[in-house]
Amino acid sequence: MPNRTVYFVSDGTGITAETFGNSILAQFPGKPRHVRRPFIDTLDKAHQVVREINQTAELEGVRPVVFLTLVDPDMLGVLKASKGMVLDMFNTFIEPLEAEFGVKSNHRIGRFADVSKSQEYTDRIEAINFSLAHDDGQSAKNLEQADVILVGVSRSGKTPTSLYLAMQHGIKAANYPLIPEDFERNELPKSLAPHKAKCFGLTIAPERLSEIRNERRPNSQYANLENCRREVAQAEQMMRREGISWLSSTHKSIEEIATTILRDIRPDRLMY
């Protein structure tokens, strides 16, 4: 098992597949290699994942294990035709895994007592401390240590996304607000310029931004709809000009935003 690769394939973020799959894998000794493949929502993407699974099987000489949360029956059929050991969610897991790994499960509910002793746990704590210290641009120190720097107008979702990345994935995520003074200078804040490759932008619908800001500062210029429209437009223009990838947080969950950032900025963190 230690040398096995386990895939978590989903038409969403893959968090459900990974969480459930990990709870099953915790019944066995060893530490397999994890690969999450989220947003597999077309046949082309499904075939691409199958090619990856088949290549892994050939390279490692054993079948990868594949946990699935796919709704579309055509894509499900494509994945089931791969060279992996495919487990559709909530079917029976323990007995086929015992046969595949050649070991009996220990029938433990989970290994939560071991978590605090792991390097992954230490990394997560360090990432949380880093994200808190670099929230809302309050510090520009050690930005070279950041895995990602979120940029966008105030209240576009940078802080919760940064903390989620830190807590769930051990990502050192700083976040920095784009403010009217940056737009007047027509350039990124100087502290971000050397780290532009690590930047990822969040934008938001002006109407939603106005609602959120009004909860914080009712009837202020800060929350005024026209001001929000102006800031959002200027921020998007700046990110487009600087070549910074960005997405709208208006209708996306924190989980979806974080997964997209990992896929685009740190794809290696989808493997561990």
Order of alpha helices (4+ residues) and beta strands (2+ residues): beta-alpha-beta-alpha-beta-alpha-beta-alpha-alpha-alpha-beta-alpha-beta-alpha-beta-alpha-alpha-beta-alpha
